[in-house]
Amino acid sequence: MAVGASRGFIIGHVVPEARLGGPIALVEDGDRIVIDAELKTIDWQVDEAEQKRRKAKWDETDKNKLTVKRGILLRYARDVAPASTGAYCD
C-alpha cells in the first residue's frame, strides 16, 4: 500500500517574491518552463522583451498591495522571506 500524497518527480516552489513582482508573478498559462533535475535548473522560456512587457503591465496593477488584513495569511504575506535567505519570519 502506498503512503503519502506524491510519487515520482515533483517540483514545488512557493515564495513571497511573486507578490513583489518577481519572475513567478509574471508566469502565465502556456509558458514553457524547462526543468533539468540533473543540472538543478529551471528555465522560464519567455523572451526578454515579453518579460519586460509583462513586468510593466504588472507594475500598473495593485497586485503588490496586501489584500489580507489579519491572521496567519497576513503574517506570511508580510513577513516571510524566501527559502534562499532562510525563510525568515519575524
Phi, psi and omega in degrees: 000132180282143178237140179105175186262346189225153175221143176083198184287127183227137174241128176222132180211113176234125183209142182296342184301338178296323179295335182264008177092018176292176185307324182296328179295338187261353180290138179237157176307135178094348177296143177271126177233123182255125180247124178245104184294326181289318179275350181059051179233152172233121184243113177276109188268068175235128186296159187299323179297318179292321177300316179295320178299313180296320181297317179297318178295318180296319181298335182279352182261176177260022183297335182278356176270142179290132178259340177274146185245347182200171174085186185294327178294321175298314180299317179297308183299324184277325195244335189284133178264162178299154178301327181296343176247015175104004180051039183299137175227115183284000000 
